[in-house]
């Protein structure tokens, strides 16, 4: 087996592990667990380079992990945990929105076209318009989640931005409450939108390549790592 064949399952495991580690760290897991959660993110981003035995990727990961090991003994590790939910949603929302600008094809249009095994322009016009509107909806939801995560990170105590700056917010939430939203509910909203949209599309468009939701997920997986890398390249 090639190194690339391990990339997708390894990235999936790291993606599942991160919110659990981050939530643990926010419930008195301490700086060490916070640093471990952040190291998980570093590995998630660099996994292809590590598996490909690229010297630059290994050097960067070792340097970042060494820095996180030092940060584990300071409040910095807990503070850094505030950023990923906001930054990741903002980046994804920007990417969805960016794909709506010509001459690009909308991200979901490209995914649906690949599932139908045809070019985006060859999709039925109603489905083509629907996928563009759905891409815009995802962009809006993800950017809204980024704003909410940023606002909650600002007013969380004791490790929120205002508290760390010595300016206790007039309205505050606990670090645990922030974590429940940022590290767990956040993903529930995204998963709920994904599943709910599928049910809507199933009613609106009866001609579909898949036989059901699980077949839909399998077909998505069979598009392969190269398709997903190219989609976000």
C-alpha positions as CSV (number, residue, x, y, z in Angstrom):
1,X,0.0,0.0,0.0
2,X,1.2,3.5,-0.8
3,X,1.6,6.3,1.7
4,X,-1.3,8.2,0.2
5,X,-3.7,5.3,0.9
6,X,-3.1,5.9,4.7
7,X,-3.7,9.6,4.4
8,X,-7.6,9.6,4.4
9,X,-8.1,7.2,7.3
10,X,-5.4,8.9,9.3
11,X,-6.9,12.3,8.7
12,X,-10.3,11.0,9.6
13,X,-9.0,9.7,13.0
14,X,-7.3,13.0,13.7
15,X,-10.4,14.9,12.8
16,X,-12.5,12.8,15.2
17,X,-9.9,13.0,18.0
18,X,-9.5,16.8,17.9
19,X,-12.9,18.0,19.3
20,X,-12.8,15.3,22.0
21,X,-9.3,16.4,23.1
22,X,-10.2,20.0,22.9
23,X,-13.4,19.5,24.9
24,X,-11.4,17.5,27.5
25,X,-8.8,20.3,27.7
26,X,-11.6,22.8,28.4
27,X,-12.9,20.7,31.2
28,X,-9.8,20.9,33.4
29,X,-7.8,18.7,31.1
30,X,-5.0,21.2,31.6
31,X,-2.3,22.7,29.3
32,X,-0.9,19.3,28.4
33,X,-4.2,18.1,26.9
34,X,-4.7,21.5,25.2
35,X,-1.2,21.1,23.6
36,X,-2.1,17.5,22.6
37,X,-5.2,18.8,20.9
38,X,-3.3,21.4,19.0
39,X,-0.6,18.9,18.0
40,X,-3.5,16.8,16.6
41,X,-4.4,19.7,14.4
42,X,-0.7,20.1,13.3
43,X,-0.7,16.4,12.3
44,X,-4.1,16.8,10.5
45,X,-2.7,19.5,8.3
46,X,0.7,18.0,7.7
47,X,-0.2,14.3,7.4
48,X,0.4,14.0,3.6
49,X,3.9,15.5,4.0
50,X,4.7,13.2,6.9
51,X,3.6,10.1,5.1
52,X,5.4,11.2,2.0
53,X,8.6,11.5,4.1
54,X,9.1,15.2,3.1
55,X,11.9,16.7,5.2
56,X,10.3,20.1,5.3
57,X,7.1,18.7,6.7
58,X,8.8,16.7,9.4
59,X,11.0,19.6,10.4
60,X,7.9,21.9,10.7
61,X,5.9,19.4,12.7
62,X,8.8,18.7,15.1
63,X,9.4,22.4,15.6
64,X,5.7,23.1,16.2
65,X,5.3,20.2,18.5
66,X,8.3,21.3,20.5
67,X,6.8,24.8,20.8
68,X,3.5,23.2,22.0
69,X,5.3,21.2,24.6
70,X,6.7,24.4,26.0
71,X,3.3,26.1,25.8
72,X,1.7,23.3,27.7
73,X,3.1,24.7,30.9
74,X,1.6,28.2,30.3
75,X,-1.9,29.6,29.7
76,X,-1.0,30.0,26.1
77,X,-2.1,26.5,25.1
78,X,-5.6,27.0,26.5
79,X,-5.8,30.4,24.7
80,X,-4.8,28.9,21.4
81,X,-7.6,26.4,21.6
82,X,-10.0,29.4,21.2
83,X,-8.9,30.0,17.6
84,X,-9.4,26.8,15.5
85,X,-13.3,26.7,15.6
86,X,-13.4,30.3,14.4
87,X,-10.6,30.1,11.9
88,X,-11.6,26.8,10.4
89,X,-15.2,27.8,9.9
90,X,-14.2,31.1,8.4
91,X,-11.7,29.5,6.0
92,X,-14.3,26.9,4.8
93,X,-17.0,29.6,4.5
94,X,-14.7,31.8,2.5
95,X,-13.8,28.8,0.3
96,X,-17.4,28.0,-0.4
97,X,-18.2,31.6,-1.2
98,X,-15.1,32.0,-3.3
99,X,-16.2,29.1,-5.5
100,X,-19.3,31.0,-6.6
101,X,-17.3,33.5,-8.5
102,X,-16.8,32.9,-12.2
103,X,-15.0,31.2,-13.9
104,X,-15.0,28.8,-10.9
105,X,-17.8,26.2,-10.4
106,X,-19.5,26.1,-7.0
107,X,-18.0,23.5,-4.7
108,X,-21.3,21.6,-4.3
109,X,-22.0,21.8,-8.0
110,X,-18.7,20.1,-8.6
111,X,-19.4,17.4,-6.0
112,X,-22.9,16.6,-7.4
113,X,-21.6,16.6,-11.0
114,X,-18.9,14.1,-10.0
115,X,-21.5,11.9,-8.3
116,X,-23.5,12.1,-11.6
117,X,-20.4,11.4,-13.6
118,X,-20.7,14.4,-15.8
119,X,-19.4,17.9,-16.1
120,X,-21.0,20.6,-14.0
121,X,-22.4,22.4,-17.1
122,X,-24.1,19.1,-18.1
123,X,-26.2,19.0,-15.0
124,X,-30.0,19.6,-15.4
125,X,-30.5,23.4,-15.0
126,X,-32.7,23.1,-11.9
127,X,-30.2,20.9,-10.2
128,X,-27.4,23.2,-11.3
129,X,-29.1,26.2,-9.8
130,X,-29.9,24.3,-6.6
131,X,-26.3,23.3,-6.0
132,X,-25.1,26.9,-6.5
133,X,-27.7,28.2,-4.0
134,X,-26.8,25.4,-1.6
135,X,-23.1,26.4,-1.8
136,X,-24.1,29.9,-0.9
137,X,-26.1,28.6,2.0
138,X,-23.1,26.6,3.3
139,X,-20.9,29.7,3.0
140,X,-23.4,31.7,5.0
141,X,-23.8,29.1,7.7
142,X,-20.1,28.5,8.1
143,X,-19.3,32.2,8.3
144,X,-22.0,32.7,10.8
145,X,-20.6,29.9,12.9
146,X,-17.2,31.6,12.7
147,X,-18.7,34.8,14.0
148,X,-20.5,33.0,16.9
149,X,-17.4,31.0,17.8
150,X,-15.4,34.3,17.8
151,X,-17.9,36.1,20.0
152,X,-18.1,33.2,22.5
153,X,-14.3,32.9,22.6
154,X,-14.2,36.6,23.5
155,X,-16.5,36.4,26.5
156,X,-15.5,33.0,27.9
157,X,-13.9,32.9,31.3
158,X,-11.3,32.3,32.6
159,X,-9.4,31.8,29.3
160,X,-11.4,33.9,26.9
161,X,-9.8,36.9,25.1
162,X,-11.3,39.7,27.3
163,X,-10.5,37.8,30.5
164,X,-6.9,37.2,29.5
165,X,-6.6,40.9,28.6
166,X,-7.7,41.8,32.1
167,X,-11.1,43.2,30.9
168,X,-13.8,40.9,32.3
169,X,-16.8,40.9,30.0
170,X,-20.1,42.4,31.1
171,X,-21.8,39.1,29.9
172,X,-19.7,36.0,30.3
173,X,-19.9,32.3,29.7
174,X,-17.8,29.6,31.2
175,X,-15.0,27.9,29.4
176,X,-17.0,24.7,29.5
177,X,-20.0,26.4,27.9
178,X,-17.8,27.7,25.1
179,X,-16.4,24.2,24.6
180,X,-19.8,22.6,24.3
181,X,-20.6,24.9,21.4
182,X,-17.2,25.2,19.7
183,X,-16.1,21.6,20.0
184,X,-19.3,19.6,20.0
185,X,-22.5,21.5,19.0
186,X,-20.7,23.2,16.2
187,X,-20.2,19.9,14.5
188,X,-23.7,18.8,15.3
189,X,-25.0,21.9,13.4
190,X,-22.9,21.1,10.4
191,X,-23.9,17.4,10.4
192,X,-27.6,18.3,10.9
193,X,-27.4,20.6,7.9
194,X,-25.7,18.0,5.8
195,X,-28.3,15.3,6.6
196,X,-31.3,17.7,6.4
197,X,-30.2,19.0,3.0
198,X,-30.0,15.5,1.7
199,X,-33.6,14.8,2.7
200,X,-34.7,18.0,1.0
201,X,-32.8,17.2,-2.2
202,X,-34.2,13.7,-2.2
203,X,-37.7,15.2,-2.4
204,X,-36.9,17.8,-5.0
205,X,-34.8,15.6,-7.3
206,X,-36.0,12.1,-7.8
207,X,-33.4,11.1,-10.4
208,X,-30.3,10.5,-8.3
209,X,-27.3,8.1,-8.8
210,X,-27.5,6.8,-5.2
211,X,-30.1,4.4,-3.8
212,X,-30.1,5.9,-0.3
213,X,-28.2,8.0,2.3
214,X,-25.5,5.4,3.1
215,X,-25.0,4.7,-0.6
216,X,-24.6,8.5,-1.0
217,X,-21.9,8.5,1.6
218,X,-20.1,5.6,0.0
219,X,-20.2,7.3,-3.4
220,X,-18.8,10.4,-1.8
221,X,-16.0,8.4,-0.3
222,X,-15.3,6.6,-3.7
223,X,-14.6,10.0,-5.3
224,X,-11.2,9.4,-3.8
225,X,-8.5,11.5,-2.0
226,X,-7.4,13.1,-5.3
227,X,-10.8,14.5,-6.1
228,X,-11.1,16.1,-2.6
229,X,-7.6,17.5,-2.8
230,X,-8.3,19.0,-6.2
231,X,-11.6,20.4,-5.0
232,X,-9.9,22.5,-2.3
233,X,-6.7,23.2,-4.2
